[in-house]
């Protein structure tokens, strides 16, 4: 019975490895998306006085696309003028044109130049930024103006260390390759942040599989710790655990009183749901009064799951006693805390965002754990005395 599960897990791992290898070897993706590279922030700014009513043309030499560095994240500011990028082989120039007015025309160009792997850092050779980083050659002017004159100009270059994913982001957005065209980098930025977190939810589920089935942590429900961990990203771990504990205790006390009314299941859960929402509202108001955002973010805690947790706590207390209920509550808090630390790890978020095929490897591990029928670690500790019995 285990053979199909093992074969499926191996197949998923092979597909994942193939996609990863293709991206790294053929599409030039970084093997470690979180690795860094040397880069320069280049800023070119100029004020140009034109002859009012005449057509003005401003040509500025831009960094060449050489093999030892890559030009990325170009940003242009042109005001009322139009901008055009002109290429002549390796040479590049920016051309601003339009009709001059009585006001000075302000133009700017910003870019990040990333040093290629293995290239020697020319930045350490000379202190002059205009010559460590050349933008023109063969005696051509750096800036040329027709029907106007330059009143002020500046070139600024500052070194920094950046993550290679920033370089990848710009390249993927303009690539026509299949895996690049259908990359998560093409999502609007406000949705990219959502998916950086969403892609780690299966990792949280995998951790629950390990902590419950292999180690033996007791929890209230299966996916409650994952949802609580997601909520803790807004409330913070300390406030999140405190709110979880406080609302659970108050909810349990009210649940004991509601039990005397002999309500049916659905109306009883509706009452508890109303109570939880009411408590969240009071906590949010208190957070607003004390100007604490963590308390105001309490509405992101999954109140339906918390309602079911209160119900589950009541049942465990009635059937198994206080000790078992406390162990389950502690296990749930521990699993939620561990899951929170994992899904809040930026490097892991980035790896799954750049390589979403890693989900196949997660699924493979989940399948393998699903076939595990051995002893849990907690059981080995609990029954260790039996091993000493002759």
C-alpha positions in Angstrom: 0.0 0.0 0.0 3.0 2.3 0.6 4.4 1.9 -2.9 2.0 4.2 -4.8 2.5 6.9 -2.2 6.3 6.7 -2.5 6.1 6.7 -6.3 3.9 9.8 -6.3 6.3 11.5 -3.9 9.3 10.7 -6.1 7.5 11.9 -9.2 6.6 15.2 -7.5 10.2 15.7 -6.4 11.5 14.9 -9.9 9.2 17.5 -11.5 10.2 20.1 -8.9 13.9 19.4 -9.4 13.5 19.6 -13.2 11.8 23.0 -13.1 14.3 24.3 -10.6 17.2 23.1 -12.8 15.7 24.6 -15.9 15.3 28.0 -14.3 18.8 28.1 -12.8 20.7 26.5 -15.7 18.8 27.9 -18.8 16.9 31.0 -17.6 19.8 32.2 -15.4 17.8 32.4 -12.2 19.8 32.7 -9.0 20.3 29.4 -7.2 19.7 31.2 -3.9 17.2 34.0 -4.5 18.2 35.6 -1.2 21.8 36.0 -2.2 23.3 39.4 -2.7 25.1 41.3 -5.4 27.1 44.6 -5.6 25.3 47.4 -7.2 25.3 51.2 -7.7 22.4 53.6 -7.4 23.0 56.1 -10.3 21.2 59.4 -10.4 21.5 62.0 -13.2 19.7 65.3 -12.8 19.8 68.5 -14.8 18.2 71.9 -15.1 18.0 73.2 -18.7 17.0 76.7 -19.7 15.4 76.7 -23.2 14.5 79.4 -25.6 10.7 80.0 -25.0 8.6 78.9 -27.9 11.3 76.8 -29.6 11.7 73.1 -29.8 14.3 71.9 -27.2 16.2 68.7 -27.4 18.3 67.4 -24.5 20.5 64.3 -25.1 22.1 62.6 -22.1 24.6 59.7 -22.3 23.3 56.8 -20.2 25.2 53.8 -18.8 26.1 51.3 -21.5 24.9 47.7 -21.2 28.3 46.1 -20.7 28.9 42.5 -19.9 30.3 43.3 -16.4 27.1 44.9 -15.1 23.4 45.0 -15.8 21.3 48.2 -15.9 18.0 47.7 -14.1 15.1 49.6 -12.4 15.4 52.6 -14.7 13.2 55.6 -13.7 12.7 58.7 -15.8 11.3 62.1 -14.9 10.6 64.4 -17.8 8.0 67.0 -16.7 6.3 68.4 -19.8 8.9 67.0 -22.1 8.7 63.6 -23.9 11.4 60.9 -23.4 12.9 58.5 -25.8 15.6 55.9 -25.2 18.1 55.7 -28.1 20.4 52.7 -28.6 23.4 52.4 -30.9 25.1 49.1 -30.3 26.3 49.2 -26.7 25.8 52.9 -26.4 22.6 54.3 -24.9 21.3 57.8 -24.5 18.2 59.4 -23.2 16.5 62.1 -25.3 14.1 64.6 -23.8 12.3 66.8 -26.4 9.4 69.3 -26.5 8.6 73.0 -26.6 10.5 75.2 -24.2 8.7 77.5 -21.8 9.9 80.4 -19.6 10.6 78.0 -16.8 13.7 75.8 -16.4 13.1 72.2 -17.5 14.0 69.6 -14.9 14.9 66.1 -16.0 16.2 63.1 -14.1 17.3 59.6 -14.7 17.7 56.9 -12.0 18.9 53.4 -12.4 20.5 50.5 -10.5 23.6 49.0 -12.0 24.3 45.5 -10.8 27.7 43.9 -11.1 27.7 40.6 -12.9 29.1 37.5 -11.2 32.9 37.3 -11.6 33.3 40.9 -12.7 35.9 43.0 -11.0 34.5 45.9 -9.0 35.7 48.9 -10.8 34.2 51.1 -8.1 37.3 50.6 -5.9 39.7 51.8 -8.5 39.2 55.5 -8.5 37.2 57.9 -6.3 35.8 59.8 -9.2 32.3 58.5 -9.8 32.0 59.9 -13.3 35.2 57.9 -14.4 34.7 54.7 -12.3 31.5 54.3 -14.0 31.8 55.7 -17.6 28.7 56.7 -19.5 30.3 58.0 -22.7 33.4 57.4 -24.8 35.1 58.5 -28.0 35.0 62.2 -27.0 31.2 62.4 -27.2 29.6 64.9 -24.7 27.8 63.6 -21.6 25.0 66.0 -22.1 24.1 67.9 -25.3 21.3 70.6 -25.6 19.8 72.1 -28.7 18.0 75.5 -28.3 18.9 75.8 -24.7 21.7 75.6 -22.1 22.4 73.6 -19.0 22.1 75.7 -15.8 22.8 72.9 -13.4 23.6 69.2 -13.6 24.7 66.5 -11.3 25.8 62.8 -11.5 25.6 60.8 -8.3 26.5 57.2 -7.8 26.2 55.3 -4.5 27.2 51.7 -3.9 24.9 49.3 -2.2 24.4 45.6 -1.7 21.1 44.3 -3.0 19.3 41.0 -3.3 19.6 39.3 -6.7 15.8 38.9 -6.8 15.6 42.6 -7.6 17.6 42.1 -10.7 15.5 39.0 -11.6 12.3 41.0 -11.0 13.1 43.6 -13.7 14.4 40.9 -16.2 11.4 38.6 -15.8 8.9 41.4 -16.3 10.2 42.1 -19.8 11.0 38.5 -20.8 9.1 36.5 -23.4 10.1 33.1 -22.1 7.2 30.8 -21.1 8.1 30.4 -17.4 8.9 34.2 -17.2 5.6 35.3 -18.8 3.6 33.3 -16.3 5.6 34.2 -13.3 4.2 35.7 -10.1 6.4 38.8 -10.8 3.7 39.8 -13.3 1.1 40.3 -10.6 0.4 43.8 -9.4 2.7 44.7 -6.5 -0.2 44.7 -3.9 -1.0 41.1 -4.8 2.6 40.0 -4.8 2.9 40.5 -1.1 -0.2 38.5 -0.5 1.1 35.5 -2.5 4.5 35.7 -0.8 2.6 34.7 2.4 0.0 32.5 0.8 2.6 30.2 -0.8 3.9 29.5 2.7 0.6 28.2 4.1 1.4 24.7 2.7 4.7 24.9 4.6 2.6 25.6 7.8 0.4 22.7 7.0 3.5 20.5 6.6 4.7 21.6 10.0 1.4 20.6 11.5 1.7 17.2 9.9 5.2 16.8 11.4 4.3 18.2 14.8 1.1 16.2 15.2 1.8 12.9 13.4 5.5 12.5 14.1 6.2 14.4 17.3 2.7 14.2 18.8 1.7 17.8 19.6 -2.1 18.0 20.5 -3.9 20.9 18.9 -7.5 22.3 18.6 -8.3 21.2 15.1 -6.0 20.7 12.2 -5.5 24.0 10.5 -6.3 26.3 13.4 -2.6 26.9 14.2 -1.8 28.0 10.6 -4.7 30.5 10.5 -3.7 31.8 13.9 -0.1 32.1 12.7 -1.2 34.2 9.7 -3.2 36.5 12.1 -0.1 36.9 14.3 1.7 38.6 11.4 -0.6 41.6 12.0 -1.0 41.5 15.8 2.5 40.4 16.6 3.3 37.1 18.4 3.0 38.4 22.0 -0.2 40.3 21.5 -1.7 37.5 19.3 -1.1 34.8 21.9 -2.4 37.1 24.7 -5.6 37.8 22.7 -6.0 34.2 21.8 -5.7 33.1 25.5 -7.9 35.9 26.8 -10.8 35.4 24.3 -10.6 31.6 24.7 -10.9 31.8 28.5 -13.7 34.3 28.5 -15.5 32.4 25.8 -15.2 29.2 27.8 -16.7 30.8 30.9 -19.6 32.1 28.8 -20.0 28.7 27.1 -20.5 27.1 30.5 -23.3 29.5 31.3 -24.9 29.1 27.8 -24.9 25.3 28.4 -27.6 25.8 31.0 -29.9 27.2 28.4 -30.0 23.8 26.5 -29.6 25.4 23.1 -29.3 23.5 19.9 -25.8 23.3 18.3 -26.2 25.9 15.6 -27.9 28.6 17.7 -25.3 27.9 20.5 -22.4 28.4 18.1 -24.1 31.6 16.8 -24.2 33.0 20.3 -20.5 32.2 20.8 -19.7 33.7 17.5 -21.5 36.9 18.5 -19.6 36.9 21.7 -16.2 36.6 20.0 -17.0 39.4 17.5 -18.1 41.6 20.4 -14.8 40.9 22.3 -12.8 41.7 19.2 -14.7 45.0 18.9 -13.9 46.0 22.5 -10.2 45.0 22.1 -10.1 47.2 18.9 -11.6 50.1 20.7 -9.1 49.8 23.5 -6.3 49.6 21.0 -7.6 52.8 19.3 -7.7 54.6 22.7 -4.2 53.5 23.5 -2.9 54.0 19.9 -1.8 50.4 19.7 -2.1 49.1 16.1 -1.5 45.5 17.3 -4.8 45.6 19.2 -6.7 47.3 16.4 -5.5 44.5 14.0 -7.4 41.9 16.1 -10.1 41.7 13.4 -7.7 39.7 11.3 -7.8 36.8 13.7 -10.1 34.1 12.3 -13.1 34.5 14.6 -14.9 31.5 13.2 -12.0 29.2 14.0 -11.7 30.8 17.5 -15.3 30.1 18.1 -14.9 26.5 17.2 -11.8 26.4 19.5 -13.9 27.6 22.4 -16.4 24.8 21.7 -13.6 22.2 21.4 -12.1 23.4 24.7 -15.4 23.0 26.5 -15.8 19.5 25.2 -12.3 18.4 26.1 -12.7 19.9 29.6 -15.9 18.0 30.1 -14.7 14.7 28.7 -11.0 14.5 29.4 -10.4 17.0 32.3 -8.4 20.1 32.8 -5.0 18.5 32.3 -5.8 17.4 28.8 -7.4 20.7 27.9 -4.3 22.6 29.1 -2.0 20.3 27.1 -4.1 20.8 24.0 -4.1 24.6 24.5 -0.4 24.6 25.0 0.2 22.4 22.0 -1.9 24.7 19.8 -0.1 27.8 21.0 3.3 26.1 20.4 2.4 24.9 16.9 1.0 28.4 16.0 4.2 30.0 17.3 6.5 27.7 15.3 4.4 28.1 12.2 4.4 31.9 12.6 8.3 31.9 12.8 8.4 29.9 9.6 6.0 31.9 7.5 7.5 35.1 8.7 11.0 34.1 7.3 11.7 36.5 4.4 14.2 34.2 2.7 11.7 31.4 2.6 8.9 33.7 1.3 11.2 34.8 -1.5 12.3 31.3 -2.4 8.7 30.1 -2.8 7.7 33.3 -4.7 10.5 32.9 -7.2 10.2 29.1 -7.4 6.5 28.2 -6.8 7.3 24.7 -8.0 8.7 24.1 -4.5 5.1 23.4 -3.6 5.5 20.1 -5.4 8.3 19.2 -3.0 6.1 20.2 0.0 3.3 18.0 -1.4 5.7 15.1 -1.7 6.8 15.4 1.9 3.1 15.6 3.0 2.4 12.4 1.1 5.3 10.6 2.7 4.3 11.8 6.2 0.7 10.7 5.4 2.0 7.1 5.1 3.9 7.2 8.4 2.4 4.7 10.9 5.2 4.5 13.4 5.3 5.7 17.0 5.1 9.4 17.8 8.0 10.9 19.7 5.6 11.9 22.5 4.5 8.3 22.8 8.1 7.0 23.0 8.6 9.4 25.9 5.3 8.6 27.5 5.8 4.8 27.5 9.5 4.8 28.0 9.0 2.9 31.3 7.6 -0.1 29.3 10.8 -0.5 27.5 12.6 -1.2 30.7 10.2 -4.0 31.6 11.9 -7.4 31.3 
